């Protein structure tokens, strides 16, 4: 049996918010390589500057890395940016994923594709299960869904991991925005008619490690492949999220609940995109902590 410590994992978008937590979590058990558009200063991992839409650059990276598993987190995630520039969204989120899939097939590499709650319309009154039919409201959700379908069609022995409302130390996120804006104004208006589960990138990274063990390091079981929902447990609105942030940080600012129609946004957002994690919990025998606990951890540890 091959020593698990020698298995190499490639993380696409390793400079991103998830990638920056994922590397340290996985390096205790695996060798880590990463690709992104810019070379990070002082990176301790094998790193390659690479545009996933450029098949020649990507092929050169795969030739050098030859990964056992690829975790594909690179994406165009600016929801309004995708709406304004659908061609760019399609190039990165669909064509880029197609390039990853093609090379995974060529090199016999396992694949985990990171997706989003935005593949759903948000019209369901209860949590979305993996069996619910996606119906995205915006270009971002549509391109992520098309990429999901591509992965499942071409690499059925892969995992699709949908998550939601990410926050983490490695990038711009709602928590940082609320803290920063609270120091500049006396009153903040925050949307109170969109509900989901904020998810700490560290929680997601630990969950992905559990999934790798449960699916790819366990005896082969075709029933374990496919779609998983992974988010911190419990849910809230953006307003409730903002209130908890300022309460925990002891910030004196007036948070006002408003309807989403108060803000002019290019892309529609789902009203309720709560994810049902039951398949993940059954596969891993693990349950993610609440979003409040995850937020406390983030604020304490970064």
WOQUI-V357344 format. One record per pair of residues at least 6 apart in sequence whose ideal C-beta (glycine too) atoms are under 8 Angstrom apart, sorted by the first residue. I is the first residue (numbers start at 1). J is the second residue. Records with the same first field share a line. If there is no record, write none. Layout:
# WOQUI-V357344
I->J / J
This chain:
# WOQUI-V357344
4->29 / 30 / 217
5->29 / 30 / 31
6->31
7->30 / 31 / 68 / 69
8->30 / 31 / 32 / 33 / 65 / 66 / 67 / 68 / 69
9->26 / 30 / 31 / 32 / 33 / 67 / 68 / 69 / 70 / 71
10->33 / 34 / 35 / 61 / 62 / 65 / 67 / 69 / 70 / 71 / 109
11->19 / 22 / 23 / 26 / 32 / 33 / 34 / 35 / 70 / 71 / 73
12->19 / 34 / 35 / 36 / 52 / 70 / 71 / 72 / 73 / 74 / 100
13->19 / 35 / 36 / 72 / 73 / 74 / 75
14->20 / 22 / 23 / 34 / 35 / 36 / 40 / 45 / 47 / 73
15->34 / 36 / 37 / 38 / 40 / 170
16->36 / 73 / 74 / 170 / 171
17->166 / 167 / 168 / 169 / 170 / 171 / 172 / 173 / 201
18->73 / 114 / 166 / 168 / 170 / 201 / 204 / 205
19->34 / 36 / 73 / 170
20->168 / 169 / 170 / 171 / 201
21->168 / 169 / 170 / 201 / 202 / 204 / 205
22->71 / 73 / 201 / 205 / 208
23->32 / 34 / 45
25->202 / 205 / 206 / 208 / 209
26->32 / 205 / 208 / 209 / 212
27->45
29->209
30->68 / 69
31->46
32->45 / 46
33->45 / 46 / 47 / 48 / 65 / 67
34->43 / 45 / 46 / 47 / 48
35->47 / 48 / 49 / 50 / 52 / 58 / 61 / 74
36->47 / 49 / 50 / 74
37->49 / 50 / 51
38->49
39->47 / 49
40->47
46->64 / 65
48->60 / 61 / 64 / 65
49->57
50->57 / 58 / 60 / 61
51->57 / 58
52->58 / 74 / 92 / 96 / 97 / 99 / 100
53->91 / 92 / 95 / 96 / 99
54->99
55->99 / 102
58->99 / 100 / 103
59->103
62->103 / 106 / 107 / 109
66->107
67->107 / 109
68->109 / 110
69->109 / 110 / 111 / 112 / 212 / 216
70->100 / 104 / 109 / 110 / 111 / 112
71->112 / 114 / 208
72->97 / 100 / 111 / 112 / 113 / 114
73->114
74->92 / 96
75->92 / 93 / 96 / 114 / 144
76->82 / 88 / 89 / 92 / 93 / 140 / 143
77->140
78->140
79->118 / 138 / 140 / 267 / 269
80->265 / 266 / 267
81->88 / 89
82->88 / 89 / 93 / 138 / 139 / 140 / 143 / 267
83->138 / 139 / 140 / 266 / 267
84->266
86->139 / 143
89->139 / 140 / 143
90->143
93->140 / 143 / 144 / 146 / 147
94->143 / 146 / 147 / 150
97->113 / 147 / 150 / 151
98->147 / 150
100->111
101->111 / 150 / 151 / 154 / 155
102->154
103->109
104->110 / 111 / 155 / 158
105->154 / 155
110->157 / 158 / 216
111->151 / 155 / 158 / 159
112->158 / 159 / 161 / 208 / 211 / 212
113->147 / 148 / 151 / 158 / 159 / 160 / 161
114->161 / 163
115->144 / 145 / 147 / 148 / 160 / 161 / 162 / 163
116->140 / 141 / 144 / 162 / 163 / 164
117->128 / 162 / 163 / 164 / 165 / 196 / 231 / 270 / 273 / 274 / 275
118->136 / 137 / 138 / 140 / 141 / 144 / 269 / 270 / 273
119->134 / 136 / 141 / 144 / 145 / 148 / 162
120->128 / 132 / 134 / 135 / 136 / 141 / 270 / 273
121->135 / 136 / 137 / 270
122->137 / 194 / 269 / 270 / 271 / 272 / 273
123->135 / 270 / 271 / 272
124->132 / 272
125->272
126->274
127->274 / 275 / 276
128->229 / 273 / 274 / 275 / 276
129->229 / 276 / 278 / 279
130->226 / 227 / 228 / 229 / 276 / 279
134->141 / 145 / 148
136->142 / 144 / 145
137->267 / 268 / 269 / 270
138->267 / 268 / 269
139->267
140->267
148->160 / 227
151->158 / 160
152->158 / 160 / 226 / 227
156->225 / 226
157->222 / 225
158->225
159->211 / 215 / 225 / 226 / 227 / 228
160->226 / 227 / 228
161->208 / 211 / 228 / 229 / 230
162->227 / 228 / 229 / 230 / 275
163->199 / 204 / 229 / 230 / 231 / 275
164->196 / 197 / 198 / 199 / 231 / 273 / 274 / 275
165->174 / 196 / 197 / 198 / 199 / 231 / 241
166->173 / 198 / 199 / 200 / 201 / 204
167->173 / 174 / 175 / 176 / 198 / 199 / 200 / 201 / 295 / 298
168->200 / 201 / 202 / 298
169->201 / 298 / 302
170->201
174->198 / 238 / 241 / 242 / 245
175->245 / 295 / 298 / 299
178->188 / 190 / 241 / 242 / 245 / 246
179->245 / 249 / 251
181->188
182->188 / 246 / 249 / 251 / 253
183->251
185->253
186->253 / 254
187->253 / 254 / 255 / 256
188->242 / 253 / 254 / 255 / 256
189->256 / 258 / 262
190->238 / 239 / 241 / 242 / 255 / 256 / 257 / 258
191->237 / 238 / 239 / 258 / 259 / 260 / 262 / 263
192->237 / 238 / 239 / 240 / 257 / 258 / 259
193->237 / 259 / 260 / 271
194->237 / 238 / 260 / 269 / 270 / 271 / 272 / 273
195->235 / 236 / 237 / 271 / 272 / 273 / 274
196->231 / 235 / 236 / 270 / 272 / 273 / 274 / 275
197->231 / 232 / 233 / 234 / 235 / 236 / 274 / 275 / 291
198->232 / 236 / 241 / 291 / 294 / 295
199->230 / 231 / 232 / 288 / 291 / 294
200->232 / 291 / 294 / 295 / 297 / 298
202->294 / 297 / 298
203->232 / 288 / 289 / 294
204->230 / 231
207->230 / 280 / 284 / 286 / 288
208->230
210->284 / 286
211->228 / 230 / 280 / 283 / 284
213->284
214->224 / 283 / 284
215->221 / 224 / 225 / 283
218->224
224->283
227->279
228->279 / 280 / 283
229->275 / 276 / 277 / 279 / 280
230->275 / 277 / 280 / 288
231->274 / 275 / 277 / 288 / 291
232->288 / 289 / 290 / 291 / 293 / 294
233->277 / 287 / 288 / 289 / 290 / 291
234->290 / 291 / 292
235->274 / 291
236->244 / 291
237->257
239->255 / 257 / 258
241->291
242->255
243->255
244->292 / 295
245->251 / 295 / 299
246->253 / 255
248->295 / 296 / 299
249->299
260->269
277->287 / 288
280->286
281->287
288->294
289->297
